[in-house]
Amino acid sequence: MQLESIVWDGTSLSTIVTIDDRHVTCVIPRETIHALSIYDDAVGWEIDRHKLDIFERVKVVLESKLQSTPGLQSSRLELAPNDLLA
């Protein structure tokens, strides 16, 4: 899984993920970021500063979700807070 540049727009982190020759826009909304215990009260500049670490922490969940939807082609995948509980 390869990530292109990660963007923080003030409400969510997003990047384009390349996995198995597929390109999928992955989005992590602020409420999902706050579901990570280390970032439960993070403000915008902290999320922007630690955006790579945040994606690394949810990498396994992202990979699992991407692999469970093999027909997903050039689409969008958004992680919800309850995705982190699975």
C-alpha positions as CSV (number, residue, x, y, z in Angstrom):
1,M,0.0,0.0,0.0
2,Q,1.4,3.3,-1.1
3,L,0.2,6.8,0.0
4,E,0.3,9.9,-2.0
5,S,0.6,13.2,-0.2
6,I,-1.7,13.5,2.8
7,V,-3.9,16.6,3.0
8,W,-5.6,18.0,6.1
9,D,-8.4,20.3,5.1
10,G,-9.6,21.2,8.6
11,T,-12.3,18.6,8.8
12,S,-10.5,15.4,7.5
13,L,-7.3,13.8,6.4
14,S,-7.3,12.4,2.9
15,T,-4.8,10.7,0.6
16,I,-4.9,8.6,-2.5
17,V,-3.9,5.0,-1.7
18,T,-2.4,2.7,-4.4
19,I,-3.0,-1.0,-3.6
20,D,-2.9,-3.8,-6.2
21,D,-3.0,-1.3,-9.1
22,R,-6.1,0.4,-7.7
23,H,-6.2,4.1,-6.7
24,V,-8.6,4.9,-3.9
25,T,-9.1,8.2,-2.1
26,C,-9.1,7.4,1.6
27,V,-10.6,9.9,4.0
28,I,-10.3,10.0,7.8
29,P,-12.7,12.5,9.3
30,R,-11.9,14.4,12.5
31,E,-14.3,12.3,14.6
32,T,-12.4,9.2,13.5
33,I,-9.1,10.7,14.3
34,H,-10.4,11.6,17.8
35,A,-11.3,7.9,18.2
36,L,-7.6,7.2,18.4
37,S,-6.7,7.5,22.1
38,I,-3.5,9.4,21.5
39,Y,-5.4,12.0,19.3
40,D,-8.7,12.1,21.2
41,D,-8.3,15.9,21.9
42,A,-6.1,16.9,19.0
43,V,-6.6,20.3,17.5
44,G,-6.1,21.1,13.8
45,W,-2.4,22.0,13.8
46,E,-1.6,18.8,15.7
47,I,-3.5,16.6,13.2
48,D,-1.7,18.3,10.4
49,R,1.6,17.9,12.0
50,H,1.1,14.2,12.8
51,K,-0.9,13.2,9.7
52,L,1.6,10.5,8.6
53,D,1.5,8.9,12.1
54,I,-2.3,9.0,12.0
55,F,-2.4,7.1,8.7
56,E,0.2,4.6,10.0
57,R,-2.0,3.9,13.1
58,V,-5.0,3.1,10.9
59,K,-3.0,1.4,8.1
60,V,-4.2,-2.2,9.1
61,V,-7.8,-1.1,9.2
62,L,-7.5,0.6,5.8
63,E,-5.8,-2.4,4.2
64,S,-8.5,-4.7,5.6
65,K,-11.3,-2.5,4.3
66,L,-9.7,-2.1,0.9
67,Q,-9.2,-5.9,0.6
68,S,-12.7,-6.6,1.7
69,T,-14.1,-4.5,-1.2
70,P,-12.1,-5.8,-4.2
71,G,-14.5,-4.2,-6.7
72,L,-13.7,-0.7,-5.4
73,Q,-12.0,1.0,-8.4
74,S,-11.0,4.7,-8.4
75,S,-13.4,5.4,-5.6
76,R,-13.6,6.9,-2.1
77,L,-13.2,5.1,1.2
78,E,-14.0,6.8,4.5
79,L,-13.1,5.4,7.9
80,A,-15.7,5.9,10.6
81,P,-14.9,5.8,14.3
82,N,-16.5,2.3,14.6
83,D,-14.2,0.9,11.9
84,L,-11.4,1.3,14.5
85,L,-13.2,-0.8,17.0
86,A,-13.3,-3.9,14.8
